[in-house]
Amino acid sequence: MTSIERTAYPRFKRLITARELHVFFTPSEEERAWAQEATDSDEHQLALLLALKSYQRMGCFPEAHDVPDQMTEFVRRAAELPEHALPVYGSERTAKGRRSMVRQRCGRRYDGQGARAPAEETMRTNRPGPHRTAPQDLPSRTPSRPRAD
């Protein structure tokens, strides 16, 4: 069975081992310097590093309440930030800017509309088989109307 962090909707595991923390969530010196340069406080630096390491590991940005305390503490200590530093996520505008910075650092870009066209084309060109759904069998984008009897 596929582990939850490798699915289309990845989540953090309930228990993260010390090895996983060190391998996947230790920020490099370069990442620490980048975060320090990009932010103006320890709290924002911690939030940016958590976003970066989460995105690198899972390919998405988790909600603030979904990041395990264990991971927050580990990254805070690895980045040598003060004990009182807690991640500050701020406004939606700040979060959006932070996500853009992380994507740019990882060499990716966000294009929600652009991703739909290739997906629709793939669905239309793939020949339906016993385990596939034909495009005409897919639900319509418009809500169905009640029948008038």
Phi and psi in degrees as GROMACS dihedral restraints (atoms count N, CA, C in turn):
[ dihedral_restraints ]
;  ai    aj    ak    al  type     phi  dphi    fc
    3     4     5     6     1   -70.2    20    10
    4     5     6     7     1   136.9    20    10
    6     7     8     9     1   -72.2    20    10
    7     8     9    10     1   153.2    20    10
    9    10    11    12     1   -61.7    20    10
   10    11    12    13     1   -32.6    20    10
   12    13    14    15     1   -76.2    20    10
   13    14    15    16     1    -4.5    20    10
   15    16    17    18     1  -110.1    20    10
   16    17    18    19     1    14.5    20    10
   18    19    20    21     1   -96.0    20    10
   19    20    21    22     1  -179.1    20    10
   21    22    23    24     1   -67.2    20    10
   22    23    24    25     1   -23.1    20    10
   24    25    26    27     1  -122.3    20    10
   25    26    27    28     1    73.0    20    10
   27    28    29    30     1   -67.4    20    10
   28    29    30    31     1   147.8    20    10
   30    31    32    33     1  -137.9    20    10
   31    32    33    34     1   162.3    20    10
   33    34    35    36     1   -72.8    20    10
   34    35    36    37     1   145.7    20    10
   36    37    38    39     1   -69.7    20    10
   37    38    39    40     1   156.8    20    10
   39    40    41    42     1   -63.9    20    10
   40    41    42    43     1   -43.1    20    10
   42    43    44    45     1  -118.5    20    10
   43    44    45    46     1   119.3    20    10
   45    46    47    48     1  -102.9    20    10
   46    47    48    49     1   125.6    20    10
   48    49    50    51     1   -74.5    20    10
   49    50    51    52     1   159.8    20    10
   51    52    53    54     1   -60.2    20    10
   52    53    54    55     1   -37.8    20    10
   54    55    56    57     1   -62.3    20    10
   55    56    57    58     1   -45.6    20    10
   57    58    59    60     1   -62.1    20    10
   58    59    60    61     1   -41.0    20    10
   60    61    62    63     1   -59.6    20    10
   61    62    63    64     1   -47.1    20    10
   63    64    65    66     1   -68.0    20    10
   64    65    66    67     1   -41.1    20    10
   66    67    68    69     1   -73.0    20    10
   67    68    69    70     1   -45.3    20    10
   69    70    71    72     1  -101.1    20    10
   70    71    72    73     1   -22.3    20    10
   72    73    74    75     1  -120.0    20    10
   73    74    75    76     1     7.0    20    10
   75    76    77    78     1   -83.0    20    10
   76    77    78    79     1   117.3    20    10
   78    79    80    81     1   -73.6    20    10
   79    80    81    82     1   137.5    20    10
   81    82    83    84     1   -73.6    20    10
   82    83    84    85     1   167.2    20    10
   84    85    86    87     1   -59.3    20    10
   85    86    87    88     1   -39.6    20    10
   87    88    89    90     1   -64.6    20    10
   88    89    90    91     1   -42.4    20    10
   90    91    92    93     1   -65.2    20    10
   91    92    93    94     1   -40.3    20    10
   93    94    95    96     1   -63.3    20    10
   94    95    96    97     1   -44.0    20    10
   96    97    98    99     1   -63.9    20    10
   97    98    99   100     1   -41.6    20    10
   99   100   101   102     1   -60.2    20    10
  100   101   102   103     1   -46.4    20    10
  102   103   104   105     1   -66.3    20    10
  103   104   105   106     1   -38.9    20    10
  105   106   107   108     1   -65.3    20    10
  106   107   108   109     1   -41.1    20    10
  108   109   110   111     1   -68.8    20    10
  109   110   111   112     1   -33.4    20    10
  111   112   113   114     1   -83.3    20    10
  112   113   114   115     1   -13.8    20    10
  114   115   116   117     1  -123.2    20    10
  115   116   117   118     1   167.5    20    10
  117   118   119   120     1  -114.7    20    10
  118   119   120   121     1     4.1    20    10
  120   121   122   123     1  -151.9    20    10
  121   122   123   124     1   161.0    20    10
  123   124   125   126     1   -62.2    20    10
  124   125   126   127     1   -37.1    20    10
  126   127   128   129     1   -65.3    20    10
  127   128   129   130     1   -43.5    20    10
  129   130   131   132     1   -70.6    20    10
  130   131   132   133     1   -34.5    20    10
  132   133   134   135     1   -62.5    20    10
  133   134   135   136     1   -43.5    20    10
  135   136   137   138     1   -63.5    20    10
  136   137   138   139     1   -43.8    20    10
  138   139   140   141     1   -62.1    20    10
  139   140   141   142     1   -40.0    20    10
  141   142   143   144     1   -67.3    20    10
  142   143   144   145     1   -42.4    20    10
  144   145   146   147     1   -64.9    20    10
  145   146   147   148     1   -38.8    20    10
  147   148   149   150     1   -64.1    20    10
  148   149   150   151     1   -40.9    20    10
  150   151   152   153     1   -64.1    20    10
  151   152   153   154     1   -43.1    20    10
  153   154   155   156     1   -62.5    20    10
  154   155   156   157     1   -50.8    20    10
  156   157   158   159     1   -67.9    20    10
  157   158   159   160     1   -35.6    20    10
  159   160   161   162     1   -65.0    20    10
  160   161   162   163     1   -44.9    20    10
  162   163   164   165     1   -65.4    20    10
  163   164   165   166     1   -41.5    20    10
  165   166   167   168     1   -62.7    20    10
  166   167   168   169     1   -37.3    20    10
  168   169   170   171     1   -82.3    20    10
  169   170   171   172     1   -43.9    20    10
  171   172   173   174     1  -109.1    20    10
  172   173   174   175     1   -15.7    20    10
  174   175   176   177     1    78.0    20    10
  175   176   177   178     1    15.3    20    10
  177   178   179   180     1  -151.7    20    10
  178   179   180   181     1   172.2    20    10
  180   181   182   183     1  -107.9    20    10
  181   182   183   184     1   111.4    20    10
  183   184   185   186     1   -73.9    20    10
  184   185   186   187     1   158.8    20    10
  186   187   188   189     1   -65.8    20    10
  187   188   189   190     1   153.0    20    10
  189   190   191   192     1   -56.5    20    10
  190   191   192   193     1   -40.1    20    10
  192   193   194   195     1   -74.1    20    10
  193   194   195   196     1   -11.2    20    10
  195   196   197   198     1   -88.5    20    10
  196   197   198   199     1   -13.1    20    10
  198   199   200   201     1   -77.6    20    10
  199   200   201   202     1   121.0    20    10
  201   202   203   204     1   -63.1    20    10
  202   203   204   205     1   142.8    20    10
  204   205   206   207     1   -57.6    20    10
  205   206   207   208     1   -36.0    20    10
  207   208   209   210     1   -57.9    20    10
  208   209   210   211     1   -42.2    20    10
  210   211   212   213     1   -70.9    20    10
  211   212   213   214     1   -41.7    20    10
  213   214   215   216     1   -59.0    20    10
  214   215   216   217     1   -47.5    20    10
  216   217   218   219     1   -61.9    20    10
  217   218   219   220     1   -43.0    20    10
  219   220   221   222     1   -62.3    20    10
  220   221   222   223     1   -48.5    20    10
  222   223   224   225     1   -65.3    20    10
  223   224   225   226     1   -40.0    20    10
  225   226   227   228     1   -59.0    20    10
  226   227   228   229     1   -46.8    20    10
  228   229   230   231     1   -68.0    20    10
  229   230   231   232     1   -41.3    20    10
  231   232   233   234     1   -64.2    20    10
  232   233   234   235     1   -31.9    20    10
  234   235   236   237     1   -86.8    20    10
  235   236   237   238     1    -0.3    20    10
  237   238   239   240     1    56.2    20    10
  238   239   240   241     1    44.9    20    10
  240   241   242   243     1   -92.4    20    10
  241   242   243   244     1   157.2    20    10
  243   244   245   246     1   -62.6    20    10
  244   245   246   247     1   155.6    20    10
  246   247   248   249     1   -56.8    20    10
  247   248   249   250     1   -35.9    20    10
  249   250   251   252     1   -78.7    20    10
  250   251   252   253     1    -7.6    20    10
  252   253   254   255     1   -71.0    20    10
  253   254   255   256     1   120.2    20    10
  255   256   257   258     1  -119.5    20    10
  256   257   258   259     1   145.5    20    10
  258   259   260   261     1   -64.1    20    10
  259   260   261   262     1   131.7    20    10
  261   262   263   264     1  -108.5    20    10
  262   263   264   265     1   122.1    20    10
  264   265   266   267     1   -97.8    20    10
  265   266   267   268     1   -20.1    20    10
  267   268   269   270     1    61.7    20    10
  268   269   270   271     1  -150.3    20    10
  270   271   272   273     1   -79.6    20    10
  271   272   273   274     1   170.5    20    10
  273   274   275   276     1   -63.0    20    10
  274   275   276   277     1   -35.5    20    10
  276   277   278   279     1   -63.6    20    10
  277   278   279   280     1   -42.5    20    10
  279   280   281   282     1   -63.5    20    10
  280   281   282   283     1   -44.9    20    10
  282   283   284   285     1   -62.7    20    10
  283   284   285   286     1   -40.4    20    10
  285   286   287   288     1   -64.2    20    10
  286   287   288   289     1   -43.2    20    10
  288   289   290   291     1   -63.2    20    10
  289   290   291   292     1   -39.8    20    10
  291   292   293   294     1   -64.3    20    10
  292   293   294   295     1   -43.0    20    10
  294   295   296   297     1   -62.2    20    10
  295   296   297   298     1   -40.5    20    10
  297   298   299   300     1   -63.0    20    10
  298   299   300   301     1   -41.8    20    10
  300   301   302   303     1   -62.7    20    10
  301   302   303   304     1   -42.2    20    10
  303   304   305   306     1   -66.4    20    10
  304   305   306   307     1   -45.0    20    10
  306   307   308   309     1   -59.6    20    10
  307   308   309   310     1   -44.0    20    10
  309   310   311   312     1   -61.8    20    10
  310   311   312   313     1   -43.1    20    10
  312   313   314   315     1   -63.0    20    10
  313   314   315   316     1   -34.9    20    10
  315   316   317   318     1   -86.7    20    10
  316   317   318   319     1    -0.7    20    10
  318   319   320   321     1    76.2    20    10
  319   320   321   322     1    28.8    20    10
  321   322   323   324     1  -123.5    20    10
  322   323   324   325     1   164.0    20    10
  324   325   326   327     1  -139.0    20    10
  325   326   327   328     1   154.4    20    10
  327   328   329   330     1   -96.0    20    10
  328   329   330   331     1   125.8    20    10
  330   331   332   333     1  -147.7    20    10
  331   332   333   334     1    76.8    20    10
  333   334   335   336     1   -57.9    20    10
  334   335   336   337     1   -47.7    20    10
  336   337   338   339     1   -65.9    20    10
  337   338   339   340     1   -42.0    20    10
  339   340   341   342     1   -65.5    20    10
  340   341   342   343     1   -25.9    20    10
  342   343   344   345     1   -77.6    20    10
  343   344   345   346     1   -23.5    20    10
  345   346   347   348     1   -70.3    20    10
  346   347   348   349     1   -41.5    20    10
  348   349   350   351     1   -60.1    20    10
  349   350   351   352     1   -50.6    20    10
  351   352   353   354     1   -63.2    20    10
  352   353   354   355     1   -33.8    20    10
  354   355   356   357     1   -65.9    20    10
  355   356   357   358     1   -43.9    20    10
  357   358   359   360     1   -64.8    20    10
  358   359   360   361     1   -40.9    20    10
  360   361   362   363     1   -62.6    20    10
  361   362   363   364     1   -42.1    20    10
  363   364   365   366     1   -61.9    20    10
  364   365   366   367     1   -41.7    20    10
  366   367   368   369     1   -64.6    20    10
  367   368   369   370     1   -35.4    20    10
  369   370   371   372     1   -77.5    20    10
  370   371   372   373     1   -34.6    20    10
  372   373   374   375     1   -87.5    20    10
  373   374   375   376     1   -23.3    20    10
  375   376   377   378     1   -71.4    20    10
  376   377   378   379     1   129.1    20    10
  378   379   380   381     1   -69.2    20    10
  379   380   381   382     1   130.3    20    10
  381   382   383   384     1   -63.7    20    10
  382   383   384   385     1   137.6    20    10
  384   385   386   387     1  -125.6    20    10
  385   386   387   388     1  -172.7    20    10
  387   388   389   390     1   -63.4    20    10
  388   389   390   391     1   -24.5    20    10
  390   391   392   393     1  -107.3    20    10
  391   392   393   394     1     5.5    20    10
  393   394   395   396     1  -112.7    20    10
  394   395   396   397     1   159.5    20    10
  396   397   398   399     1  -106.1    20    10
  397   398   399   400     1   129.6    20    10
  399   400   401   402     1   -69.3    20    10
  400   401   402   403     1   147.9    20    10
  402   403   404   405     1   -54.4    20    10
  403   404   405   406     1   -35.7    20    10
  405   406   407   408     1   -69.9    20    10
  406   407   408   409     1   -16.4    20    10
  408   409   410   411     1   -89.7    20    10
  409   410   411   412     1    -6.2    20    10
  411   412   413   414     1   -75.5    20    10
  412   413   414   415     1   149.9    20    10
  414   415   416   417     1   -64.8    20    10
  415   416   417   418     1   144.7    20    10
  417   418   419   420     1   -71.2    20    10
  418   419   420   421     1   155.4    20    10
  420   421   422   423     1   -78.9    20    10
  421   422   423   424     1   -17.6    20    10
  423   424   425   426     1   -95.5    20    10
  424   425   426   427     1   142.1    20    10
  426   427   428   429     1   -66.2    20    10
  427   428   429   430     1   144.5    20    10
  429   430   431   432     1   -73.6    20    10
  430   431   432   433     1   147.8    20    10
  432   433   434   435     1   -97.3    20    10
  433   434   435   436     1   145.7    20    10
  435   436   437   438     1   -65.5    20    10
  436   437   438   439     1   143.4    20    10
  438   439   440   441     1   -72.9    20    10
  439   440   441   442     1   142.0    20    10
  441   442   443   444     1   -98.2    20    10
  442   443   444   445     1   108.1    20    10
